[in-house]
Amino acid sequence: MSGVPGWVRGLRRPRRAWVVDGALGTAALAVGLVLLAATIADDDVDGGLTLICATGAASIAALVLFRRLAPVGLALVLIPAGLLSPAAAGASAAALFSVAAFRGARTAALVTGLHTGLVLVLFRIATDSWSEYWQASASFLFLDLVTLTSGMLVRSQRALVGSLEDRARQAEAEQRLRVEEARHLERERIAREMHDVLAHRLSLLAVHAGALEFRTGSSAEEALAAGVIRQSAHDAMEDLRDVIRMLRTDNASTAADGDADRPQPTLADLPALIEQSRRAGARVAYEGADDVGDLGARIGRHAYRIVQEGLTNARKHAPGEPVRVRLDVTLESGLAVEIVNPLRHGASDLPAPERTAAAGLPGAGAGLIGLRERVALVGGRLEHGQDADRFRLWAWLPWTA
């Protein structure tokens, strides 16, 4: 594109502009043909008719091509052409209109004044009668005034439309700012409410669990259960702080990707998660590769959350049933995570306290929806549902996750 002349690049314009220029050229051609016919009827063709028609055709072509690119230069060329050839008179008037439409009022007035001065001089030379001179001069002065006024009105209308478009864009930008501000205020309100309500209750839970853990006379099982409760409450507090931080920041995705102050879990933390579930009474069998800790932090974090949600679902919907967690790091050049547990057939055989606690755990399917969105975000796949007499949660994460 660097070798293309500037005037050639200037000829590129929208289709609508070409239509307008073509219509103006057609109108100029019609005016030129009428004047040429009148001149021929009066036998006032001093030069060759072919030269007059060629001048008119060239003027129309120049008008269509260059009226937007160089209106002043075009007008300076077409003014004498229009005075010498009646076929080019329409193109000359259209060139004056283009100057007024695309240039300032001062430039348009100077070019129109030049045309008017030439017309007055030529009419005075060609006319012996003062009466005819003033009549012809008044007619051309009126036409020049109409042309100048029309072009300036078009320019003013274009400027008005541009101003209205700028105001509309400014109003849209202000509206977006207001929406962002309202969203930010709402996020702040939600963060404050979560902190005031949930943080208080979780801290009370951790305090009471700690008291039970170290209470004199507690059995080993009771102390272990209280320790699990206390640690879970502590972890929930840390997760709550992360959620509040995400709500208060303007870039929640950045915080979600691990830029928060607290380190995010990876697959290296998976054995601790499974051990925590075992301490809570779950029977978890873990089958994983030896090099899972070498995987990327992001894919490890997603896999950790998938296993965490799978263990939570098994604990809520099939308490007491064995759970199998399996990782495969070779399937389709990605990481496959599978959590399988039998359906809740033997829940009635659980001790009464565990059966009551399992029945009281809430579940609305939001965790699986969140997992599906998490996996889809990194280009993976997620499957879950009943398979024979068991529930299976399976996910595949690509290495680019």
N, C-alpha and C positions, 0 to 999 in steps of 0.2 A: 504493500500500500504506500510505502514511502516514495515510489517512483511515479505515482499518479499525480498529475498537476492539481493544484488547489481548486482551480475553477471547475475541474471535472468532478471532484468530490462535492463541490457546492451544488452540483446539479441533482444530487440525491435528495429526494423529498418524499413525504408521504403521498399515498395515492390520492387522498382528498385534495392536497395542494395541486397535484397535476390536473385534477378535474376542474378546480377553480381557474387555474391558469389557462387551460384549454377553452373554458367557457369565455373568459375575457378575450382570448385571442380570436375566438369565433365572432364575438361582438365587434371587435376592431376590424375584422375582415368584412363584416357586413357594412359597417360605416364606410370603409374604403371603397367597396364596390358601388355603393350609392353615389358617393362623390365622383368616382371615376365615370359612372354612367352619365351623371349630369355634365361632367366636363366634355365627354364625347358628344353629347347632344348639342352642346354649345359650340362645337368645332373649335375647342380651345386647347387642343393637344398640340403643343409646340414641338415636343420631342417624340421619339418613337414610342408607340404603344407597348411594344415588348419590354422596353427598358422601364417604363412606368409600372407595368405589372410585376416585373422581376423585383423592382425596388419594394413594392408593396408586399410581395411574398417573403422577401428577406426580412422586412421589418416585422411581420407577424411572427416568423420563426424566432427572431431575436427576442421579441417580447415574451413569448412563452418560455424560452430557455433562461433568460437573464433578468427578468423583472424582480426576482427575489434576491439574486446574487449580487447584482450591481445596478440598482434602479437609477442612480444619478447618472452614471456613465451611459446607460441605455437611453435615458432621456436626452442627454446631450447629443447623441448620435441620431436619434429618431426625430428630434425637433426640425433640423434642416431637411431631413428626408421627407417629413410630412409636408413641409412648405413647398418642396419641389415636385413631389409626386402625390396626387390626390389619393392614390391607392394606399399610401402609407399614413394618411392623415388620422385614421382611426387608431393605428398603432401608436402614433405620436401622443394622442390624447390619453390612451391607456398607460403610456409610460409616465406621463405627468401624474396620473392617478396613483401609480405605483410608488412614485417618489413621496407623495403625500401620505401613503399608507404605511410605508416602511422606514421613513426618515422623519427627522424632526420638523416642526412647523417652520423654522427659519430656513432650512435647506429647501423645503418644498416651496416656500414663498419666493426664494431667489430663482429657482429653476423655472417656476411659472412666470415670474416677472421677465426672465430672459425670453421665454416664448412669446409673451405678450409684446415685448419691445420689438422683436423681429417681425411679428405680424403687423404692428402699426407702421413700421418702416416700409415693409414691402407693399402694404396697401397704399401707402402715400405715393410710392413710386409708380404703382400700376394704375392708380385711379386719378382721373382728372377732376372729377366732381367731388366737392367737399361733402355734399349730402350723401352720396353713395359711400364715401370714405367713412363718415361717422356711423352710418348704418352698419356697414360691414364690421367696423372696429368694435362697435357696441355688442354685436352678435358674438364675436370671438372673445371679447372680454367676459361676457356672460358665461360662455362655455368654459373658459378657463377658471372662472370663479366657482362654477358648479363642480368641475373636476377637482379643484383644490379642496373644496369643502367636503366633497364625498370621501376623498382619500383620508382627510383628517378625521372624519367621523368614524371610518373603518378602523383607523389606528386607535382612536379613543375607545371604541368598543372592544378591541382586542386587549388594550391595557386594562379595561374594566374587568373583562373576563379573567385575565391573569391575576388581577388583584383579588377577585372573589375566590379563585382556586387557591391562592396563597392563604387566604383567610380560612378556607375550608380545611386545608392541610394543617394549619395552626390549631384550629378547633379540634381536629382529630388527635393531634399530638397532646393538647391539653387534656382531652378526655382520657387518653391512655394514661397520662400522668395521674389523673384523679383516680382511675381504676386501680393503678398500681399502689397508690397511697392508701386507698381503701382496703386493698388486699393485704398490704403490709400491716395496717392497723388491726385487721381481723386476725392475722397470724399472731401478732403480739398479744391480742386478747386471749386467743386460744392457748398460747404458751403460758401466760400468767395463770389461766384457769387450771391447766394441767399441773403446773407446778404447785399451786395452792392446795389442790385437792389430792392428786395422786401422790405427790412427794410426801405429804403429811401422812397419808395412810401407809405407804410403804415403809417410811421410817418407823412408825409405830409397830408395824409387823416385824421389822428387823430387831427392834429393841426387845419385844416380847419373846421372839424366837431365841435371841441371845440369852435372855434370862432363863428360859426353859432349858437351853443347852447346858448351862453351867449351874443349874439348880441342884442343890444337895439332895440326894435320894433318887434322882432320875436314873432309869435303867440305861444300858448302853444303846438299845434301840431308840429310846426316846431322845437321848442326847444326839444320836446320829440324825434322826428326823428333824430335830430342832436346828441342827447345824445346816442341813440342806435348805430348810426354810429361810434361815438367816442369810445364807449365801445367795439364794435365789432372789430374795428381796434386795440384797445389795446389787446384784447384777441388773435387776429391774430398774433400780434407781439410776444406774449408769446409762442404761438404754433410754430411760426417760430424759436424762440430761441431753443425750444426743438428739432426741426428737425435738426437744425444746430449742436446742441450738439450730437445728434445721429450720424450724418455724420462724426463728428470729433473724435468720440470714436471708439475703436477697438471692442467693444462689444455692438452693436446696440440693441440686444435683451434685454440686461440688462437695458438700458435706456428706452426701450419700456415697460418694465414690471414695471416701476414706480420708478426706482432708480435715476431719474433725480432730480435736486435740487427743481424744482417747483412741488408742490403736484399735483397729477393727479386727475381728477374729478371722483366722484362716484355717486351712485344713490341719495345720500343726496343732490347733486347739481342739480338734475333733475328738481325740481320745479323752481329753478332760471332760468334754460335754457328755460323752457316753458313760464315763465313770460317774458323773453326777447323776445321770438317770439311773444307773445301777444302785447308787446309794439311796435313791428315792424308792427303791423296791422294784424297778423294772428289770426284766430279763432281756438284755440286749446282746446280740451276737454281732460282732464287727468283723467284716472282711474287707481289708483295704490294702493298697499297694504300699511298698516300703518307701517309695520316693514321693509320697503325696506332699510332703513339706517343701519340696523343691518347686512346686507349681507356683504360678503367678499369684500375687496377693488378691487380685480382683476375682479370678475364677475360684480361688480358695474361699473367699468371703461368701460368694454366691452358693457354693456347695455346702458350706457350713450352715447357712440359713435354711437350705433345703432339708438337711438332716435334722436341724433343730425343729422345724415345723413338722416333719414326719414323726419325730419322737413325741412331740406335743399331741398330735392327732391320735397316735396309738395310746398314749396315756389317758386321753379324754374318752375315746370311743371303744377301746378294747383294753381296759385295765387288767393287769395280771397276765395277759397273753404275751408270749415271747415275740421279740422284734428282731428282725435281721436287717442290718445295714451293710450294704455292699458298694464298693467303689471300683470302677474299672477305668483305668487310665489309657487304654489302648483302643477302645471302641471308636471307630470312625475318626481317628485323630482328634479326639476330644476326651472329656471326662464324663462318665456315666455314673449317676448316683441312683441307688435303688433302696427303698425302705419298704419292707414287707412285714405284715403282721396278720395273724388269723383274725377272722371276724369274731365279734363279741358273743361267743357261745357260752363260755364258762364264767361269765361275770357274776352269776348268782352264787358261785362257789367261793367268792372272795369274802374275807372277813367283813363284818358289818361296817366298821369305820371306813375302810377303803372303798366299799361299795357306795356308801353315802357320799364320800368325797368325790368319787368319779361321776356320780349322777349330778352333782352340783356344779361341775365345770361347764362354763358356757361354750357354745360353738355355733357360729353362723356361716362358716365356709369362707370367711374373709381371708384367712391365712392362705388357703389354696389359690384364691384369686390374686393375692399379692405375689405368691410364688410364680403364677403364670405370667404376670406382668414383668416380674424380675427376669425370668428366663427369656421371654420374648424380647426384652430390651437388649440382650446381648446376642440375639440370633440363635438361641437354643430351642429345645423342644421339651415339653412337659406332658406326662401322661399320668392319670390317676383314676382309680375306680376299683370295683370288685373283680377279682380274678379267681374263679372257682369259689373256695371257701376262705379266701383271704383278701385283704386290702393291699393294693400295690401302688406305691408312689415312685415314679421313675422320671428322671430328668437327664438331659444331655446338654453339656455346655461345651462350645467350641473353644479351641485354644486361644482364639482372638478375643475371648470375653475379658 
